[in-house]
Amino acid sequence: MKKRQSNASKGLPMYLSMNTSKGITNYRYRNRQAKVDKSLGTNRAAAIRAANQANSILFTRTDLTELIVGSRMKMSELCAKFLKVVNNNVNGLGEKTQEERRTMMNKVLVFMPDLPLEQLTVLKINEFFDWVYDPEEDDEESGTPSARNATRKNLIPMVQYALKKGYIVGTHNPVSTLTEQIPTKRITKRHTYEGWNAIYDHKECPLWLRCAMNIGLTTLQRRGDVCNIKMPKSTDTYIEVIQQKTHKYSNTGYIKIEITPALREIINECRDNLVSPYLIHRKPRNRKFAREGELDFTKVKPNFLSQEFNRIRKLANPYPDLTLSEQPGFHQGKALGIYLIEQQTKEYPQQLAGHASVDMTKNYGKGHEEIEWSHATPTLNVLDRGSILALKPSTKSA
């Protein structure tokens, strides 16, 4: 029996084979990811060039022994290790970034949990990104460009972690160097006061979400800042807000909001029999997230706030003429509040909104007692709809 000749002895790259029949030699390339063979013709030099180029694209690893024995680690195992790094927050990540990285890992665990690390090729990475959102199909029911870009952004540090630990052999990160973000455009429309109320009044809208909507519309705070507001004492005359997005860059990110009679009425509606340090709170179905070192189990996380708001908006359907990507979320309530206050006072509520130039940074890094707080007084009484309707707000979502 004739001994099989190896590719090395033939002088051929990996996965390129040759077959001679009737004096004619043909070359074929085996694509391991797609599991198909491709004919490369009879030109030996051209076939070798094509195979080398294909190998450089499909295989980012440099350790050939791992292609044989494997790294003995799967993507699910890498996610478990990286999740500990994220939860321990050794890099001082913000809450939103931590949540985004957990979301990315959940997607990995659905799409490729058993994929060996040595098979994490550029092809497989892009297949994963296309699964999150395929720009060629543009199916907004299954994903968005922002979701794809967020997945890519948070996969980069996990792969970098694997490279540093030696779980993946190589010197470059294939996610950051060989994949790109896709362009996005902001097409979300604004809330109308009528549409906002339709969501608020829906029978399935929970009390805690109504409280969050009232607080957001009255104080003009972002969802993360609304979720972080502590429950004030009955004797307090203001609530303190340290805006997550602004406080590092502006003095106006530190706001003391006066508790007006109208705001106090909203705060009283937030109080219930559930003891919580947070103004916006709820009793979850279970306490699996109430582990040591994590948030109080009653706290509403920003992502959950948005998800629940979007769920009720879908049921209420106040904007039937808008596409899914155009539908306004909880965040757009801030723009509605600014618009209503401008209609009421004829002035832009800069202090309440916490908007300022990026060069005002002297508060960042100071202790609580040294901070120069901006004082703001809310003027909207969202519980008195008659007073707001008297402003004749626009009925168009723009």
C-alpha positions, 0 to 999 in steps of 0.5 A: 500500500502506497504511503500517503504523502503529506502536504509538507512533503508536497510543499503545499499549505495547510488544507490545500490538496492535489489530485493527479488524473490522466496526467493533469494535476488539480488543486482543491482547498478545504474550508474547515469552517464552511466544510466545503471543498473549493477547486483552485484549478491546475496552476500550482503557484496560484493555488498556493497563493490563494490557500495561504491568503485563505489561511491567513484570513480564516486562522488567526492562531500561530500555534499549529499544535493547538489546531490538532489537540485544541486549547481545551477551553470552550467559549462558555468557559472563557465567559465564566472566567471573564464574568468573574473579572467583570463582577469583581470590577477590577478595572473600575467599570461603570454599571452600564459597561458591566451590564453591556459585557454581561449582555455580550456574554449571554449572546455568546452563550446562546450562539457559540457556547461549545466553540473551542477557542482555537476556532474563534476565527474572523469568519466565526466572529463575523457570523456571530455579529451577523446573528446579532444584526445583519446589515444586509438583511436589516431586520430590526425585529431581530437586532439593531446596528447599535446592538451589533456595535455594542457586542463588538465593543464588549467582545474585544476586551474578553478576547484581549483577556484571553490573549493575555492569559494565554488561552488564545495564542497570538499577539493581535486581537482579531476582533479589534484589528480585523472587524469594523463597526457598522454605521448607525444613524439616530432615527428615534422620534420624540414623545408626545405628551399624549403618547407618554400618557397613553403608556402611563395609563395602560392597565399593565403599567406597574406602579414603580414604572409610573413613579419612574416616569413621573420622576424622569419627566419632573426632574429631567434625569436620565434613566440611570440617574433616576434609578440611583436616586435615594429615597429621601427622608420625610424631612428632606428639602431636596434630593441629590443627583450625581449624574453618571454621564456628566459629573466627570466633566461638569459642575452641573452634574452635581444637582440638588433638586428642591422638593417642591410640593408637587415633587413631594407628592410624587415621592409619597406615591413611590413609598410603599411597604417594601423597604428600599434605599432607592426611590424607584424600587420593586420586588423582583420575582426572586433574589438571585441577583442579591448576592454579596457585593451586588446591588440591593435586590429592590433596585431597578436596573436601567436596562430593566427600566427600558425593557419594561417601558418598551414592553408597555409602550408596545401594548399601548401602541401610542405611535402606530405610524412609527417603525420599531427603530423610530419608537421613543423610549424612556430616555426620550422622556427627558426631551419631552420634559424639557419641551414642556418646561420651555412651553411653561417658562419660555426658558431652557432648564439648563440647571435641572437638565445638568447640561454644561460645557465639558471644560467645567471639571473642578468638582470631579474628584472632590469629597461630598462636602467639597462639591459645589452643587447646582441648585434646581427647582422643578416647575412641572406638576406632572400629576396635574395634567390640566395645567400641562394641557393648558400649554397646548403641547404639540401632538406630533412626534418629531 
